[in-house]
Amino acid sequence: MTIPANVSRSRPKDAGTAIPTAPARERTRSSLELLYDISRELAAQLDLRRLLQHILQLTLEAVGATSGSILVLDESGAVQGVYCSTSCS
């Protein structure tokens, strides 16, 4: 493949060199920990209600929220179940 003469072959000096800030690294680490915890629950829990309630609790704790909900929809988009938590204790 031939690169046209008017196209630069070098990368800009700042391309791909951005170093994540400490808060960005912490958010990434927290997100990965949450996903890991949820994946462990998926493998261990067969009861959908308990699974979703625990995933909701983990998520609320991770984001510092006091309440949240998970809606389960069928193929047509109709709500089949609602799993709510008003606090994480």
Secondary structure, 3 states (H helix, E strand, C coil): CCCCCCCCCCCCCCCCCCCCCHHHHHHHHHHHHHHHHHHHHHHHCCCHHHHHHHHHHHHHHHHCCCCEEEEEECCCCCEEEEEEECCCC
